[in-house]
Amino acid sequence: MDTSRLLRTTGTVMAAAGLLLVGCSSGGSAGPRAAASSASAQPSPDPAALRPYYEQKLSWRDCGVPGFQCATMKAPLDYANAGSGQDVDIAVARRQATGPGKRLGSLVVNPGGPGGSGIGYLQAYAGIGYPAAVRGQYDMVSFDPRGVDRSSPVECLTGPAMDKYTQVDQTPDDAAEQALLVAAFKEFAAGCQAHSQRVLPHVSTVDAARDMDLLRAVLGDEKLTYVGASYGTLLGATYADLFPGRVGRLVLDGAMDPSRPALDLNRDQTAGFETAFTAFAKDCAKQDGCPLGTGAPDAVAARLNEFFRKLDAQPVPTGDDARPLGEALATTGVIAALYDESAWPQLREALTSAMDGDGAGLLSLADSYYERSPDGTYANLMSANAAVNCLDQPPAFTGPDAVRSALPSFEKASPVFGKGLAWASLNCTYWPVKAAGTAKPLAAKGAPPILVVGTTRDPATPYKWAEALADQLESGTLLTYDGDGHTAYGRGSDCVDTAINSYLLEGKVPQKGKKC
């Protein structure tokens, strides 16, 4: 499997991310208006100040990628002070409907993260890989949310500094190792503040949802049609709660639960990765030469834990002298492969090689997770991910003492990943900007039917989150995929794809309780 596409095509969420981890005129479309919402306590923008943004015209140009056009949209840096003249540039891309059939407008897609490049996702996958009937009747559109990649990106650390950051021990065994981990989080946060002070307070999910309504208007659409994967479901649900009257057909695939505070989200996700690892372990035990051996999943997990302990004491070579495979990078590599069951063979091979003293395979998987290029540069995925998460909610922990108190519950959730993911959840504790939002349910009262999709053994967005979001949304309908991997649309289930395509193309909502 091409690891460079592993995360882009599955809609990565990194809700628990620390060291680890979603030219047209406005036509007759609705313009700005104040919107009361439970999505955030932020003040509503002034409609008059927003009007020039809603009435702007996009100037489309060649992207340099055949079939795609790009444009730049202006949005206020701070929606509460939209008339200040301080703006951010939002990068937008589209692939126009190819026909045949009646054009249905624009379909905006988001791959998750937060921090995933929508334009990268559109050009590498959605714009060419979505079902032909969907691409035939919709202009396929995406954007890099503010703070991400081409849109006023949040920058924190240089490539060499990120290399060191990703190798910091995430499972401290003593006070000295704990101090090193805390220092790494503080250095990361300080780097973000030093390099991105202007945008850092203004990259929340609510800000991105408001940008998405600007995009809807300048594309000339009365209603927003949208497919959001992983974190993109939180973005879509936030949009629906802010602008229920402007909701068209929304697909929220691999759903997050906006009512869960950060601590619960991180612990739930920890359990999700344990569920995914158990599925991998069962499959691995059936294969010839499984590097973790045979037997019950708990026995397989114990062998992986023992391997991690050996790496903690003595990393193995990778071919990069500056980046041997220690426990931190190995854990990230394993987690990266658990997002998609098609990566399981690659994970088996990488584990086999690592146990034989060659860590290059697991390092490659970890690099795919962090979006590290061979030249040593990183996409800003990790920087944007932390910036959005730490602004959306108060931190999971107040400090190391709180982490230690929570360790038993995390290790119960996952004997394999619990300790590391608990400590990773400390990252927002030292963030330089106070959280602007809180966890609360999103109802989107008055919106038309919204399709929520959940996968039963999803590692990153546990199925219960999809159940919860579908219940919270006044018009939510849940579509269940009984399967492995992260998200469901376009991943091999004809049942899922047919249901979603019928909804997008015809507005037909699956029957209540539909399972695939």
VEXLUM-274821 format. One record per residue: x, y, z of N, C-alpha, C in turn. Coordinates in steps of 0.1 Angstrom, whole numbers, plus 5000, padded with zeros to 4 digits. Each point is the difference from the previous one (the first is absolute). Layout:
! VEXLUM-274821
XYZXYZXYZ...
END
This chain:
! VEXLUM-274821
500849885000499250125000500950125000499650114992500750125000499850085013501050005009499850075013499750154998500550064990499750144998498550034998499349904996498550024999499249945011500749945010499349935010499050085008500550125004499250095008499150084992500450054988499250094992498749934996500149874997498849934995499149955011500450015012499149945011499550105009500350134998499450105008500550005014501350025002500649995013499450105011499749945011499750095012501249985010500450115006501049985011499550085012498849965004499450075012500949995012500749895001500949985012501450044997500250084990501450024995500850085011501249955002501050075007501249974992500849915005501149954991499349914989498849955003499349934990498950104994499549914996498750054998498949905003493550634926499549874997499850204980496451394814499550125004498550004999499349975014498650005000499550125008498950054997499350105008499249935010499550085010499249945010498649964995499650044988498749964995498950045009499149915002498850035008500249945014501249965003500249935013499950095012499649955011499850075012501350075004499950125005501150085005500249985015500850095006500349995014498850035009499949945011499050035010500649955014499550055010500449965014499449865002500849915006499549865003500249975014499049985008500149955013500349855000500949955008500449864999500649955013499949875002500649945011501449964997500450024987501449964996501150075007499850125004501050075007499450125007500750055010499650125007500550124994500749994988500550124993498950094996500250135000498950094996499749994985498850034996499649994986500550124993500549974987500650114992498950104996500550124997499150114994499749974986498749984996499749974986500550104990499950135004500450104991501549994997500849975010501549994999500349884991499249905001500249884992499650014985499250094997499450014986501150004989501050085002501050004989500749864998500149925010500649874999499049914993498750015003499049914993499850044985500450134997499750044986501350004992501149955006501249994992499949904988500850024990500049904989501349934999500049874998501249924999500650014986501250024999500750004987500849864999499449924992500549864998501250004991501049925003501249994992500449854999500949974992500549864999500849975012499849885005500749955013501349944997500349974987501249924997499749855001498849965003499649865001498949994989500149924990499149994989498549985006499150084995498649985003499650095012500950065007499650075012500350154998499250085007500150155000500250045015500750115002500250055014499750155000499750045013499650145002500450035015499950135003500350045014498850085004499449975012498950065006500550085012499450125002500350085011499049975011500550005013499249985011500550095011499250055009500550085011500849925010501150055004500849935010499249975012499350105005499249995012498650044997499149905000498650024996499350105009500450015013499450105009500450144996501150024992500450134996500250004985499049964993500149984986500350134992499750115005500350124993501350065003500949935006501350065004501050004989499749934989500950004988501149895002500049935010500949895002499449874994500749944990499449894993501049885000499449884997500849894996499649954986501049944994499849954986499649855002498949964994499649865000500149944986500949904999500249944987498949904996499550014988498949924995500349934987499549894998500249934987498749934996499949974987498849944995500349924988499249904997500049924987498650014996499750064988498650034996499449874996498650005002499249884997500349954985500249874999500449954987498849954992498849995006498849954993500149854997499049934995498750064996499150025012498950054997499050025011499950155004499050035007499750135005501150045010500650124999500950055010499250035012500549955012499350025012500750115009501050064995500750105008501449965004500450055012501349965005499949905011501049915000500249915012501350035006499950055012501250045008500449885008501349965000500549895007501150045010500149935011501050035010500649865005501349985001500549875003500349985015499850115008500249985014501350065005500549945011501250055007499750025015499750135004500150124993501550024995500150064989501350034994500249934987499149924995500149944987499750104989500849994990499850094988498949964992498950084999498949974992500450004985500950094996500450014986500849874996500949965009500749884997499149884999499049995009499149895000499150004987499650124996499250014988500849964987501250044999500849984988500549865000500349945011500649865001499049895000498750045005499049895002498650054996499450095007498650024999499650054986500850094994499750054987500249904988500749895003500149904989499649865005499749985013499749875005498649995005499350115002498649985004499249944989498849945002499349934990499750104988500149944988499950084988498750084999498949935005498750074999500050135009500749995012500050125008500950114994501249964995500850094993499450064987499149924994499450054988499050115003499350005011498950105003500450115010501149985006500550115010501350054995500250135002501450055000500649965014501149934999500749955012500950115005499850045012500650125006500649975014501250065003500549995013500850135003500450015013500850115004500949965011501150075001500949985012499450095011499549945011499550085011501150105005499550115005501050105006501049935009501250034999501149945008500649884994499449954988500549884994500650024987501249954998500749994987500050134993499250024989500050124992499250125006499349985011499250105005500550065014500950104998500650065012500449895010500949924996500349885009500750035013499649925010500650015013501449934999501050065004501449945000500550005014500749895003500549995014501549965001500449894994501449955001500649984986501350014999500749974988500049854998500449954989500049864997500949925010501350055002500849935010499450005014499450115004499450005013498849915001499249994989498949905000500549865001501249974993500649875001500249965015500650105007500349975014498749995008499050084997498750005007499349874999500049944988499349884997500749885007501250015005500849905006499950005015499450115006500050015014499249885006500549955011499449885007498650045005499049934995498650035004499549925012500949915005499649925011501050025011500150115006501150035010500049905012501249965003500149905011500550065013500450134999500550065012499850154999500450085010499850145000500850074990501249954997500850064990499449994986499549884996499349984987498850085000499250015011498850095000500450144997501150055006500450144998500350024985500749914994500350014986498850014991499049925003498750004993499350145001499950045013499450135002500750114993501450005000500850104994499750004985499849884994499749994986498750064996499049985008498750064998500150165001500850045010500150155002500850064988501049934995500850054989499150014987499249904998499150004989499050115001499450025011499050115002500750144998501250015005500850134999500350034985500349894993500350024986498850054992498949945003498750044994499750155003500250045012499850145004501050094993501249964999501050094994499850014985499649904993499950014986498650024994499049995009498650014995499150085009500550095007499350085010498750064995500150054987498850074994498849914999500249884994498949924997499649905011500949985010499749905010498750015007499550125003498750015007498849984991500249994987498950014991499949884990500449885005499949884992499149895006498950045007499149915006499149944989499449895004499049944991498850094996499650085010499050104997500450104989501350045001500550094990500049944986500549875000500049934987498649974995499049985008498649984996499550134994500350115006499650134994500650024987501349974999500750014987499249914989499649895005499349914990498750064995499350085009498850064995500450114990501150075002500450104990500349934987500649885000500349924988498749964993499149955008498749974994499450114992500150125006499450124993500750044988501350005001500850054988500049904989499749875003499849904990498750014993499150085006498750024994498949905004500349935011499049905005499150055011498749974999499150045010500249915013500349884998500249905011501449944998500549965012501349935000499849854999500649944989500149854999501449965004500249905009501249995006500249855004501349954998500449885006501250025009499949985013501150025009500349865006501349975000500549885006500750035013499849925010500750005013499850145007501150075002499850145006499150084991500049974987499150084991498549985004499749905008498649995005499750105010501050035009499850115009499950134993500850024990499850134992498750014994499549894994498750004994498850025010500149935011499050015010500050145006501150065002500150145005499450104990500349974987499350084989498549995001499549885001498649985001499350075012500850005011499450065012500050154999501050064993500150144998499050054989499949924989499250044989499049894996499149965008499149894997499150024987499750134998499250034988500849994987501349995001500849994988500649864997499549915008500449864998499349944988500849944991499549924989500049855004500949934993500349865003501349995007500049965012501349985008500249865004501249954996500449865004501250025010499849945012501050015010500549865003501249974995500549864999501149985010499949915009501049985010499850115011498850005006499650125007500750015014500150135003500550045014498750045008500249995013499050045009500350135007499350114995500450145005499750025015499249915006499650025014501149945010501049934994501049935009501150105003500450035012501250085004501249934995501150075000501349954994500549875007499850005013500549885007499249874996498750024999499249884995500349974986500250104991500349974986501349924999501050045008501349944999499949865005499349985011499949865005499149914991499050064994499249924991500849964988500850094995500849974988501149905004500550005012500949905004499449865000498849995004499249884999499849964986499850104991499749974986501349934994501150055003501249944994500349865006499649985012500149865006499049914992498850054997499149914992500649974987500650104993500649984987501249915001500850015011501149915001499649865002498949985008499549875003499649934986499350084992499749954987501249964991501050095001501349974993500649875006500049995013500749895006499349864996498750005000499349884996500349964986500150104991500349984986501549954999500950075007501449974999500349855005499349965010500249865005499649904990499250034990499649914990500949994989501050104999500950004989501349935003500649944990501349935001501050115004500849975011501150085004499650135006498850005007499650135007501150035010500650124999501150045009499750005015498750015003499650015014499549865005500149904991499749865004498549984999499649885006498649964999499450005014498749975001499450005013499050115002499550015012498950105002500650144998499150104997500450144998500850065012499749965012500750055011501449955001500349884995501349954999500850074990499450024988500650084990500350145004499150065008500350145005501150005009500149895009501150005009501449994993500049934989501349994992500350144994499050074995500350134995500550105011499449995012500450085011501549975003500349875000501449965003500950064990499650004987500950064990500150155002499050075003500150145003500950025012500049925010500950025011501549984996500249914991501449984995500450124992499150064992500450124993500250125009499350005011500250115009501450005006500549885002501349985006501150014989499749954988501049994990499350014986500050134994499450014987500849924989499349974989500749934989500250094988501049974992500350094989498950004989500050114993499050024990500650044986501350025000500750064988500250155001499350065010500250145003500650015014501350035001500750005013499450105010499450104995499450105009498649965005499449894994498749965004499949855001500649945010499949865003498549975004499649884999498649965004500049975015499550105008499749985014498549985002499749995012498649975004499050104994500350135000499150104996499749994985501049994992499849994985499349864997500449905007499449874997498550005003499650065011498650005004499350084990500550114995499350084990499949934987501049924996499949924988498949905001499949935011498949905002498750074999499850115007498750075000499750054986500950044992499850054987499349894992500649885001499449884992498749965005499650035012498749955005498850084995500350114993498950084994499349934989500849914993499449944988500549855000499049914999500449865001500849964987499950074989500849974989501550025003500350075010501450025004500549895010499249905003500449905010501249914994499949964988501249934994501350085002499950134997501250085001500550015015499050005009500450015014500649875004499549894996500749875003501449994995500250054988501350004994501050105008499450115003500950105007500349955014499149945007500349945013501049894999499849914990501049894998501450064999500250104991501350064998500550075012499250075007500450075012500549905011499349895001500449905010501349934996500350014987501349944995501150115000499750125005501050105001500050114989498950014992499950104989498750075002500150135005498950075003499450094989500649994988499650094989498550004997499449885000498649984997499150085009500249985013499250075010500250155000501350044997500350144999499250064988500049934989499250054988498550025004499549915007498650015004499850125010500950025009500050125009500150134992500950004990500150124991498750034993499349904996498750024993499150075009500049965013499150055010500350155002501350035001500450145003500150084987499849954988500150074988501450064998501049915003501450044998500549964987500650094992500549974987501449945001500549934990501349955000501150105002499850134996501050105002500150055014499149955009500150045014499150115004499250054990499050105004498749945003499250075008498749955004498950094995498849944996498850084998499650065013499150095000499750075013498949925008499749884996499049925006500050005015501149975006500149995014499950135007500550114994499950135005498550055000499449984989498650044999499149925008500349875001499249915009499950055014501250025006500050055013499450145002500250094990499450135001498550005001499449914991498550005000499549935013500649885003499549935011500150085013501150065002500350085013499150125001499550054988499150125000498649965002499649884995498649955000499549975014500949945009499649965013501150025010499650015013501150015010500849875000501250005005500949895000499449885008500449884996499649885006500549995015501250055002500749995013500650145004500050025013500650125006501549995002500549875000501449985001500449865002501349965002500449875001499349925011499750065011499349935011498649944995499350084992498749964995500249894990501150004993500249884990500249885008500850005011500349885008498849955006499150095004498749955006499149934990500150054987499249944990500649874993501249985003500749894993499349865002499549975011499349875001498849994990499250104999498950004991500449994985501150074997500549994986500649864997500749945010500649874998499049895000498950035007498849904999499450014986499950124994499550024987500949944989501350005003500949944990501349965007500249875003501349965006501150034991499850014987501150024990500350154999499050094998500350144997499650095012499449955010499450095010501050105007501149955004501050095007500550114991500349964988500550104990499050114996498849954998498950104996499650085011500149955013499750095011500950115001501349975000501050115000500050094988499649954989499950084988498950115001499049965009498950105002500350125008501350005005500550125008500350124991500049984987500650114992499350135001498750015001499350125000500150085014500649935010500150065013500950125000500950004990501050115000499850094988498850004994499750084988500050155004500550084991500150145003498750084998499049944994498750074998498949935008499250075007498949945008498949944991499549895003499049934992498850104999499450004987498950094997498649925001500149875000498749924999500049905012498949935000499849905010499249884994500149895006499249884995498550035003499249974990498550025001499449934988498849955002499349934989499650114989499949954988499650084989498749954994499050085000498749954996499650044985500550114995499650054987498550004998499350065009498650015000499550064987499149934993499450054988500749954987501149945001500849954989499349894993500149984987499449884993500949885004499549884996500749885004501550004998500849965010501549995000500449865001500849954992500449865000501349985008500049935011501149975008500449854998501349984998500549874996501049955011499849885005500949955010500549864996501349975003500549874998500349935013499549875001500049945013501349985007501149984992501349985006501050114995499550124999500850114996500950045012501450004997500950035010500050145005499850104991500250145004498850075004498849964995498750065004499149885004500049965012499349885004498550014996499449894998498649994995499150085009500249995013499050075009500050154997501050064995500050144997499050024989499949924989499050014990498649995005499849905009498749995006499650125008501050065007499750125008499750124991500750024989499850124992498749984993499649884995498849994993498850035010500249965013498950035009499950155004501250075000500050145003499450084989500349974988499550084989498549984998499250105000498649995000499549924988500850014989499649934987501049894997500849965009501049904997499549864997500649944990499749864997501349925000500049895007501249925001500149894990501149994992500349894992501249925006499849875002501049925007500849914990501350005001500849914992500749905010499649884999500649905009501449954994501050075004501349974993501250065008501249994994501250055006500450134993500950075006500650124994499350135003500650114995499550135004499250064988498850035003498950054990499649894992498950024991499449904993499850034985499750124997499750034986501249984991499849934989501149984990501049905004499749915010501049915005499649854998499149984990499849864996498649955002499250075008498749955002499050054990499549924992499050054990498750055007499749935011498850045008500150145005501250035006500250145005500050104988500849974990500150094989498750034993499249904998498750014994499150095008500049985013499150095009500550145000501350035000500550135000499750074987500349924989499850064987498550044997499149915005498650034999499650135007500650025012499750125008500650124992501249994996500650124993499450034987499649904992499550034987498550024999499349935010498550004999499350065013500850025010499550045013499349895008500249884996499349895007500849965012499450015012500649965012499849855003501149935004499849865003499049985011499349885000499149975010500650005014499250035010500650015013500549865005501250015005500749875005500749924989500250064989500649934989501449965003500449874998501349955002500549934988501350024998500749944988501149915005
END
